[in-house]
Amino acid sequence: MYICIVNLCYMLNKIVVIIKLLFCILFFSQNIFAQSEIITKNFDGQIDDKIVKYYYDHESTSLYYLNSSLKLNIVDFKSNKLNIIQLGTDKDFLSTLPNNWVPNISLNTNKEFKDSQVMTQVHRKISELTIIKCSGTLYLVDNGGGMVFKINLNDYIVERHDLSFTTMNKFGGDVFNYKNDIYHLGGYGLYSTNSTLLKYNKEYRTWDEVVVSKQFPEPNGITNHKSLIWQDEYYIIGGNSTRNQKEVKNNNLLKYNFKDKSWSDLGILNYDFTDRTIISSNKQYFFIYDATLETLFSLNVDKLELNSYTINNDKEFNSGKSPEVAKNSIIFNCYHLYDRYNLMEDLEIKSKNIAFENNSINYFMANNNTYQASIFKSYLVSDFVDLKSKVKLVLFKQNKSRNEFIIPITIVLVILILNTFYKGYKKGKDIIIQKLYSFDEGVLKFKNKEILLDENSRLILELLSSNDQVSSNDVVGLLVDNGMSMDYASKIKNKTIERLNEKFEFITGSTENFIQTLKSKEDKRIQVIQLIKA
């Protein structure tokens, strides 16, 4: 009997050992050396996950995201397939993490449960990292800066790649890929923002600061901004800077040139960004969706143009208008989800302009029938907005105010210039007329040819040359004072004027009379006489 009991205890111990061994195998199969199969299925437009971070690869037309269960989801839009890969970590993974990554769990907790809880928390943190593809490899970059993880698709594991340290000052910074190098600009940490541009050295697995020739325009740095890269230049809009807990919105269009490593401020945009503003980009375009989700603004950095369009009302995009819609929206733009380009054309247009209406707007909206599920929507811009509603806007506020100042000044300058030309023309005409005749000390000349004058003609010319205008009666009165009767003086006046005008026309060729007879402006009944004027 005793021997039977001993044998039974022995068998029970063996069973316990086997159960523990099976549990360990199961645990390690999920979290350590995961060699999962790739689940491939048709993409029906629904994702049964909450997407926190994602990366869209324009070359492969694929969307990558990692969920909190460490499942890598790859949506291939060309083949319309969804590939799901269960990833894990190696046995030394936890030792590569900083202490603040491992949650505090009671020491009395069961070891298996403790390990499970730790890995669940770590997996969640990994899924919240910024995912980016570089040289065909997927990397995860710590939001606070420093740590870089590599998604090893040969062994289906996530592994620590960098040999640096957590900087904790790059929160909200922009992680981007330029010519197969990973960069990290700006961010918040240690109570302030910064504008440090870091470049990841994949060979030495460290971050190197990029030394710039011209400093970042905002001395307090930047975070939470949006960017695009176009023709070796990196453009920034939106975001904010923080210093001493004081936040300042960035409304400027900033640019970094990779070739000369210099920053420049292109100007203050004629658009005020808010926390509810959604921004996406593709090639040379920023797509800016206003807080009401009713208007789309396109900013073309190549032509420096800003246009607005009305979003069509039949799109579910603007069906919800709470702040959370803008805050949690997943939107990306591309040009190859629709059969507009073949493969050769696709290769040719990578560095060329794409017409605004040929872009597509792609987003995920909540599926109200399924918990934490999203439905994919995609539209050509030409279907998403009313292209006829286009309004061309002033891009920079300085330009607007400058135009308001310059236009009146330009009008004044034009008036002054025209007045100067008129005065010059008038003066020139006076000089020409003066050259046609002269009357000095009783001697009259037409084009320097002296004209013989009788006493009556000389008296009339002296009266006219000393006055701008004289009345016909004054001329007659002058001749009457010289001993003529009233009737004879009137006839002599008319004959003298007629004779001098004929000689002036014959000698100078002018079509204007030398002595001109006009009606008085004050009294039309009175006739006035004057010498030719300009």
C-alpha positions in Angstrom: 0.0 0.0 0.0 2.7 2.4 0.9 4.5 1.6 -2.4 1.4 2.4 -4.3 1.0 5.7 -2.6 4.6 6.6 -3.3 4.2 5.6 -7.0 1.0 7.7 -7.2 2.8 10.8 -5.8 5.6 10.2 -8.2 3.2 10.1 -11.1 1.4 13.3 -10.0 4.8 15.2 -9.7 5.6 14.1 -13.3 2.2 15.3 -14.5 2.7 18.7 -12.8 6.2 19.0 -14.4 4.7 18.1 -17.8 1.9 20.7 -17.4 4.4 23.4 -16.4 6.5 22.4 -19.4 3.5 22.7 -21.7 2.6 26.1 -20.3 6.2 27.3 -20.8 6.2 26.0 -24.4 2.9 27.8 -25.0 4.1 31.0 -23.4 7.4 31.0 -25.3 5.6 30.2 -28.5 3.6 33.4 -28.2 6.3 35.7 -26.9 9.7 34.2 -27.5 11.1 32.9 -30.8 7.7 33.4 -32.4 7.7 31.5 -35.7 4.1 32.3 -36.6 2.5 31.5 -39.9 1.4 34.4 -42.0 -2.4 34.7 -42.2 -3.5 36.0 -45.5 -7.1 37.0 -46.4 -8.9 39.3 -48.6 -9.1 42.9 -47.4 -12.9 43.7 -47.2 -12.4 47.2 -46.0 -12.7 46.5 -42.3 -10.0 46.3 -39.7 -10.9 44.7 -36.4 -8.4 46.8 -34.4 -7.8 50.2 -33.0 -5.0 51.7 -35.1 -2.6 53.8 -32.9 0.4 54.2 -35.2 0.7 53.3 -38.8 3.0 53.7 -41.8 2.0 53.9 -45.4 4.6 52.8 -48.0 4.0 54.5 -51.3 6.4 52.1 -53.2 4.6 48.9 -52.1 1.2 50.6 -51.7 0.9 48.9 -48.3 -0.3 50.1 -44.9 1.6 48.7 -41.9 0.4 48.8 -38.3 1.2 46.9 -35.1 -1.6 46.1 -32.6 -1.3 45.6 -28.9 -1.1 41.8 -29.3 2.0 42.3 -31.4 0.3 41.3 -34.6 1.8 43.0 -37.6 -1.0 43.9 -40.1 0.0 44.6 -43.7 -2.8 45.9 -46.0 -1.7 45.5 -49.6 -4.0 47.8 -51.5 -2.7 46.7 -55.0 -3.6 43.0 -54.3 -6.4 43.9 -51.9 -4.9 41.5 -49.3 -4.5 41.6 -45.6 -1.5 39.8 -44.2 -1.4 39.2 -40.4 1.9 38.2 -38.8 2.1 37.3 -35.1 5.4 38.7 -33.7 7.2 37.9 -30.5 10.4 38.8 -28.6 13.5 36.8 -27.7 14.3 35.6 -24.2 16.6 38.5 -23.5 14.3 41.2 -24.7 13.2 42.5 -21.3 16.8 43.1 -20.2 17.3 45.5 -23.1 14.5 47.8 -22.0 14.7 50.7 -19.5 13.2 50.3 -16.1 10.2 52.6 -16.7 9.0 50.3 -19.5 8.4 47.3 -17.1 5.3 47.8 -15.0 5.3 47.5 -11.2 3.6 44.2 -10.2 3.3 42.8 -6.7 6.0 40.4 -5.7 3.4 38.0 -4.4 1.9 37.6 -7.8 2.2 34.2 -9.5 5.3 34.1 -11.7 3.5 32.9 -14.8 0.8 35.6 -14.3 3.5 38.2 -13.6 5.4 37.3 -16.8 2.1 37.5 -18.8 1.3 40.9 -17.3 4.7 42.3 -18.0 4.7 41.1 -21.6 1.2 42.4 -22.2 2.3 45.9 -21.0 5.5 45.8 -23.0 3.6 44.7 -26.2 1.2 47.6 -25.7 4.1 50.0 -25.4 5.7 48.6 -28.6 2.4 49.0 -30.6 2.4 52.7 -29.7 5.9 53.4 -31.1 6.3 55.2 -34.4 6.6 52.7 -37.2 8.7 53.5 -40.3 10.2 51.6 -43.2 13.8 52.2 -44.2 15.8 50.2 -46.8 13.0 47.6 -46.9 13.1 47.0 -43.1 10.5 48.1 -40.6 11.7 49.9 -37.5 10.0 51.2 -34.4 11.2 54.5 -32.9 10.6 55.4 -29.3 8.3 58.5 -29.1 10.6 60.0 -26.4 13.7 59.5 -28.5 16.6 57.2 -28.4 15.4 53.6 -28.6 15.0 51.9 -32.0 13.5 48.5 -32.5 13.7 46.3 -35.6 10.9 44.1 -36.8 12.8 40.9 -37.8 10.6 39.2 -40.3 13.0 36.3 -40.7 12.5 35.2 -37.1 9.1 37.0 -36.6 10.4 39.0 -33.6 10.8 42.5 -32.4 14.3 43.2 -31.2 16.2 46.1 -29.8 18.4 47.6 -32.6 20.0 50.7 -31.2 22.9 51.0 -28.7 21.9 54.4 -27.5 19.8 55.5 -24.6 16.3 57.0 -24.0 16.5 60.8 -24.3 13.0 61.6 -23.2 12.9 64.9 -25.0 11.5 64.0 -28.5 7.8 63.4 -27.6 5.7 64.7 -30.5 8.8 64.9 -32.8 8.6 64.0 -36.4 10.2 60.7 -37.5 10.7 60.5 -41.3 12.7 58.7 -43.9 14.9 60.6 -46.4 17.0 58.6 -48.9 16.9 55.5 -46.7 18.0 57.3 -43.5 15.8 57.8 -40.5 15.6 61.3 -39.0 13.9 62.6 -35.9 13.2 66.3 -35.7 12.1 68.4 -32.7 9.9 67.1 -29.8 9.0 67.9 -26.2 10.7 66.9 -23.0 12.3 68.2 -19.9 9.7 71.1 -19.8 10.5 72.5 -23.3 10.5 71.8 -27.0 13.6 71.6 -29.1 14.5 71.8 -32.8 17.4 69.2 -32.8 17.6 67.2 -36.0 18.9 63.7 -35.4 19.9 61.1 -37.9 20.0 57.4 -37.1 23.3 55.7 -37.9 22.2 52.1 -38.7 25.8 50.9 -38.8 26.8 52.1 -35.4 23.3 52.0 -34.1 23.4 55.5 -32.6 21.8 58.8 -33.2 23.9 61.6 -34.6 23.0 65.3 -34.5 22.8 67.0 -37.9 24.9 70.2 -37.8 23.0 72.8 -39.7 24.5 75.8 -41.5 21.4 78.0 -40.7 19.5 77.5 -37.4 15.8 76.5 -37.0 13.7 79.7 -37.3 11.8 79.2 -34.1 14.2 79.4 -31.2 11.9 77.5 -28.8 11.8 74.4 -31.1 8.7 72.6 -32.3 6.5 69.5 -31.7 3.4 67.9 -33.0 4.0 69.3 -36.5 3.3 67.8 -39.9 5.8 67.5 -42.7 6.4 66.5 -46.3 9.6 66.1 -48.4 9.6 67.5 -51.9 12.7 67.7 -54.1 15.4 67.5 -51.4 13.5 69.9 -49.2 11.6 69.2 -45.9 8.6 71.4 -45.3 6.8 71.9 -41.9 3.4 73.3 -41.0 1.4 73.3 -37.8 2.6 72.1 -34.4 3.7 74.3 -31.5 6.6 75.3 -29.3 6.6 75.3 -25.5 8.8 77.1 -23.0 8.1 77.5 -19.3 4.7 75.8 -19.8 3.7 78.5 -22.3 2.5 77.0 -25.7 2.8 79.0 -28.9 1.1 77.7 -32.1 3.2 77.5 -35.3 1.4 79.2 -38.2 4.6 79.5 -40.3 5.7 77.5 -43.3 9.2 76.3 -42.6 11.7 74.6 -44.9 14.9 72.6 -44.5 17.2 72.1 -47.4 19.1 68.8 -47.2 21.8 69.9 -49.6 23.0 73.0 -47.8 21.6 72.0 -44.4 19.9 75.2 -43.8 16.5 76.3 -42.4 14.3 79.1 -43.7 11.0 80.7 -42.7 8.9 81.2 -45.8 6.3 83.2 -44.0 3.2 83.3 -41.8 0.4 81.2 -43.4 -3.0 82.7 -44.1 -4.5 79.9 -42.0 -4.9 79.6 -38.2 -4.3 76.0 -37.0 -6.2 74.6 -34.1 -6.1 71.3 -32.1 -8.9 70.0 -34.3 -7.2 70.7 -37.6 -6.3 67.5 -39.5 -3.2 67.6 -41.8 -2.1 64.9 -44.3 0.3 65.1 -47.2 1.5 63.5 -50.4 4.3 64.7 -52.7 4.1 68.5 -53.0 0.7 68.9 -51.3 -0.4 69.4 -47.8 -4.1 68.5 -47.3 -5.6 70.6 -44.5 -9.1 69.7 -43.2 -10.7 72.4 -41.1 -12.3 71.8 -37.7 -15.8 71.5 -39.2 -14.6 68.9 -41.7 -16.5 70.8 -44.4 -13.6 72.5 -46.2 -10.4 71.1 -47.6 -7.4 73.4 -48.1 -4.6 72.4 -50.4 -1.1 73.9 -49.9 1.2 73.3 -52.9 4.8 73.9 -51.7 6.1 73.7 -55.2 4.1 76.6 -56.5 3.5 78.2 -53.1 -0.3 78.2 -53.6 -3.2 77.9 -51.1 -6.6 76.9 -52.4 -9.9 75.9 -50.6 -12.5 73.4 -51.7 -15.9 72.4 -50.3 -16.0 68.7 -49.1 -19.0 66.9 -50.7 -21.8 66.4 -48.2 -22.4 62.8 -49.2 -19.1 61.6 -47.7 -19.2 60.0 -44.3 -16.0 61.9 -43.6 -17.8 64.9 -42.3 -20.7 63.1 -40.6 -19.2 63.5 -37.2 -17.9 66.8 -35.9 -16.7 66.2 -32.4 -13.1 67.1 -31.5 -12.4 63.4 -31.2 -13.1 62.9 -34.9 -10.2 65.2 -35.8 -8.0 64.0 -33.0 -8.2 60.3 -33.7 -8.5 60.3 -37.5 -6.2 58.1 -39.6 -5.8 59.8 -43.0 -3.2 59.2 -45.7 -2.9 60.4 -49.3 -1.5 58.7 -52.4 -1.9 58.7 -56.1 -1.8 55.0 -57.0 -4.9 53.4 -55.5 -6.8 54.0 -58.7 -5.9 52.7 -62.2 -4.6 55.9 -63.5 -1.0 55.0 -64.0 0.8 51.8 -65.2 4.0 50.5 -63.7 6.3 52.5 -65.9 4.4 55.7 -65.4 4.4 55.1 -61.7 8.2 54.9 -61.7 8.5 58.1 -63.9 6.2 60.3 -61.7 7.8 59.6 -58.4 9.7 62.9 -58.5 7.3 64.9 -60.6 4.2 67.0 -60.0 0.9 65.2 -59.5 -2.3 67.0 -60.3 -4.2 67.8 -57.2 -7.4 66.1 -58.4 -5.4 62.9 -59.1 -4.5 62.3 -55.5 -6.7 60.1 -53.3 -7.9 60.7 -49.8 -8.0 57.6 -47.7 -9.2 57.2 -44.1 -10.6 54.9 -41.5 -13.9 55.7 -39.8 -15.3 53.9 -36.8 -17.6 50.9 -37.4 -20.4 51.5 -34.9 -21.5 47.9 -35.2 -18.2 46.3 -34.0 -16.1 47.3 -31.0 -12.8 48.8 -31.9 -13.2 48.2 -35.6 -12.6 50.6 -38.5 -14.0 50.8 -42.0 -11.6 51.9 -44.8 -12.8 54.6 -47.2 -11.0 55.9 -50.2 -11.9 58.7 -52.7 -10.3 60.5 -55.5 -9.9 64.2 -54.7 -12.2 64.9 -57.7 -14.9 62.9 -56.0 -14.2 63.9 -52.5 -14.5 67.7 -53.0 -16.4 70.0 -55.4 -13.6 71.1 -57.7 -15.8 74.0 -59.0 -15.8 75.4 -55.5 -12.1 76.2 -55.7 -11.1 79.5 -54.2 -7.6 80.7 -54.6 -6.4 82.3 -51.3 -3.5 84.5 -50.4 -0.8 82.1 -49.0 1.0 84.3 -46.6 -0.4 87.0 -44.3 2.5 89.3 -44.9 1.6 89.2 -48.6 -2.0 90.1 -47.8 -1.1 93.1 -45.7 1.7 94.1 -48.1 -0.7 94.1 -51.0 -3.2 96.2 -49.0 -0.3 98.7 -48.5 1.3 98.4 -52.0 -1.9 98.8 -54.1 -2.7 102.4 -52.9 1.0 103.3 -53.1 1.1 101.9 -56.6 -1.9 104.0 -57.6 -0.3 107.1 -56.2 3.0 106.4 -58.0 1.2 105.8 -61.3 -0.6 109.1 -60.9 2.6 110.9 -60.1 4.4 109.3 -63.1 1.5 110.2 -65.5 1.5 113.7 -64.1 5.3 113.9 -64.7 4.9 112.7 -68.2 2.1 115.2 -68.8 4.1 118.0 -67.5 7.0 116.9 -69.6 4.8 116.7 -72.6 3.3 120.1 -71.9 6.7 121.6 -71.3 7.9 120.1 -74.5 5.0 121.4 -76.4 5.6 124.9 -74.9 9.2 124.7 -76.1 8.0 123.7 -79.6 5.5 126.6 -79.8 8.2 129.0 -78.5 10.5 127.8 -81.3 7.7 128.4 -83.8 7.4 132.1 -82.9 8.9 134.9 -80.8 7.9 138.5 -80.1 10.5 140.6 -78.5 10.9 144.4 -78.4 8.3 144.8 -81.1 9.9 142.3 -83.5 7.8 139.2 -84.6 9.5 136.1 -85.9 8.0 132.9 -87.3 10.6 130.1 -87.2 13.3 132.8 -86.9 11.9 134.6 -90.0 11.1 138.2 -89.2 7.6 139.4 -90.1 7.0 143.0 -91.1 4.5 144.7 -88.8 2.5 147.9 -89.2 1.8 150.1 -86.2 -1.7 148.5 -85.6 -0.3 144.9 -85.7 2.5 145.8 -83.2 0.0 147.4 -80.8 -2.3 144.4 -80.9 0.6 141.9 -80.3 2.0 143.9 -77.4 -1.4 143.8 -75.8 -1.8 140.0 -76.3 1.7 139.1 -75.3 1.4 140.9 -71.9 -2.0 139.2 -71.1 -3.2 135.6 -71.2 -6.5 136.7 -72.7 -8.1 140.0 -73.7 -11.6 140.8 -74.8 -12.3 141.7 -78.4 -13.6 145.1 -77.2 -10.3 145.8 -75.5 -8.5 145.3 -78.8 -11.0 147.6 -80.6 -10.7 150.2 -77.8 -6.9 150.1 -78.2 -7.2 151.0 -81.9 -9.8 153.6 -81.2 -7.4 155.3 -78.8 -4.9 155.3 -81.6 -7.2 157.6 -83.6 -9.6 155.2 -85.5 -13.3 155.1 -85.6 -15.2 152.2 -83.9 -16.2 150.6 -87.2 -12.8 151.0 -88.8 -11.0 149.7 -85.7 -13.1 146.5 -85.7 -12.3 145.9 -89.3 -8.6 146.5 -88.8 -8.6 144.1 -85.8 -10.1 141.3 -87.9 -7.9 141.9 -90.9 -4.7 141.9 -88.7 -5.6 138.6 -87.0 -6.5 137.0 -90.3 -3.3 138.1 -92.0 -1.0 137.0 -89.1 -2.7 133.6 -88.9 -2.2 133.0 -92.6 1.5 133.9 -92.5 2.0 131.6 -89.3 0.4 128.7 -91.0 2.4 129.2 -94.3 5.7 129.5 -92.5 5.4 127.0 -89.6 2.9 124.5 -91.1 0.9 124.5 -87.9 -2.8 123.8 -88.0 -3.4 126.0 -85.0 -4.1 129.7 -85.3 -1.4 132.1 -84.1 -4.0 134.5 -82.7 -7.0 132.5 -81.4 -10.6 133.8 -80.9 -12.6 132.2 -78.1 -15.7 132.7 -76.0 -15.3 133.9 -72.5 -15.8 131.2 -69.8 -17.6 133.7 -67.6 -19.9 135.1 -70.3 -20.4 133.2 -73.5 -21.6 136.5 -75.2 -18.1 138.0 -74.8 -15.4 137.2 -77.3 -11.8 136.9 -76.0 -8.5 136.8 -77.9 -5.2 135.1 -77.0 -1.9 134.0 -78.6 -1.4 130.3 -79.3 -0.8 128.3 -76.2 0.3 124.7 -75.3 
